[in-house]
Amino acid sequence: MLSSTKTPAQKRQDLRTLLTPGAAQPFPGAFTPLSAKLIEEKGFPGVYISGAVIANELGLPDIGLTTLSEVATRGAQIARSTDLPCLIDADTGFGEPMNVARTIQELEDAGLAGCHIEDQVNPKRCGHLDGKSMVDLPTAAQRIRAAADGRRDEDFLVMARTDLRATDGLDAAIDRMKALVDAGADAIFPEALKDLSEFEQVCAALEVPVLANMTEFGKSELFTREQLAQAGVAMVIYPVTLLRAAMGAAERVLETILETGTQESRVPEMLTRARLYELVDYESYNRFDTSVFDFEVPTAHRSTPDIPAASGTAADPRSES
């Protein structure tokens, strides 16, 4: 109820335990606290929080317009809702090295298990778009060093993301990854690799866990977990998948309402009221305070009013069809 049962310290230890080379642990991207609950219920080991998704939810493009407070606030809301470790996108660190150190401490306070910081010039752009500009190696290393030095919990994961593959090629990118590990990175996020052989080369060259970004409509093929595990990848993220799926469904139902004057044909595709109540664990709140859930959930999904329960008892919300 209300919040996760695990402390942030426990979640950080869980994340480090999960990041085994070759495990290819799947971390879907949560775009709301409710979606994080669904990720946990389905049995995934962790949650990813995309900077692009945070920006897009605000109606903004992913070009570095979000602030530290916006990212930390959304991260805290999602981390609070789940027992799973949450890895969050911290863009370029929100400023100079001192700002990067503050970013880490704000994210620690927000209950996150780790973050990644990238080496693009600000304003940055999506890693799967062309025209990116990279900072030089000393600047990139300084960001990671500040992040590692700024944390108060040594288990908070500092991951370095590099977009250098797109501008300077794989060999140069691998050299930078090694330098970022030397600067204090606990793990590496090589953005926009082209094929499995490149993942294999990166994983073989590094002694820290490697992340693979399986975003749709990007430069990388959507490899399976098994393929990425064989390449040596430790974590796989699906950053915008749930947001794209949800917005696609929202667009379709809005079009249906305009075309037909009712959403009825789309109702079978929707999450039922009972399923929604189950997901937010309505009954546990009732056990805490019997006055908040004193009604029956209707068994029909069309136009059936809520019927008050007898004796103030709660019905099983899973009974709705």
C-alpha positions, 0 to 999 in steps of 0.5 A: 500500500502507498509505497514500495516495501523495499528501501532504496538501499535494498533496490540498489543492491538488487540492481547490482545483483541483476547486472550479470554479463549475459543475463540480458535482464529486461527493463521495460520503460515505465511512463507512469507509476501505474505502468511500473506496477504492471511491470512488476506484476508481470514479473520483470526484474526492473524498471527503466525511466526514459528521459525521452518519455518524461519529456514527451509526457510534458508535450516536449521533444527530447532535446534537453528541455526537462529540468533536474527537478522534473526528472527527479520528481517523476522518478520518485513517483515511479520508484515509490510505486514498485519494489523493483529497482529503477534506472533513470535517464539523467541526460547530460547531468543537468549542468557542469560537474558540480551540477552532475554531483547534485543530480546524483544526490537528488536521484538518490533522495528520490529513491532511484537505484541508478542513472546513466549520464551521456556524452552529448553536447547540450542541447542533446537529442534522441540517440537514434537520430542523426546530427548529434554532437559529442563533448570531448573525452575529458569533459565526458570523463569529468561528468562521470567522475563527478557523478561517482564522487557525488554519490553518498550510497556506493551502491547507487549505479552510475552508468555512462552512456556514449553516443560516439558510435554514430559520429566516430565509429565503433573503435573510437566508441570502445576506447571512450567506453574504457576511459569512462569506466576508468573515470568511475562508471559502473556500467556502460550504455553504448547507444545505437549499435548497428548489429549483434557483432558490435554488441559482442565486441563491446561486451568482450572489450569491457569488464563492466555490465553493458546495456542494450537499448531496444527502442522501436524505430531506431538504428538497432534491429530489435534483437531478442533477449536470447540473442543479446544474452549470447552477445554478453549483454547484461541489461535490455531496456524497452524505453518508449514501448509502453508509452507508444502502445498506450498512445497508439490505443488512445489515438484509435479510441479517440478516432472511433468516438469521432467516427461512430459517436461512441467508444463501445466497440473499443471497450473489449480492448480496455483495462476493466474497472476491476482489473484497474482496482486490482492493479492499484491494490484497492483492497489493501487500502480497504484492509487499512481503512474499511471506509474507503472501499465499501462498494461492489464492483459491477460484473458487467463492463457496459453502463452498469452503475456501481451498486453499494455492497451490503454490510459495508463489505468489499466485493472481489474486484477480479470478478468483473468480466 
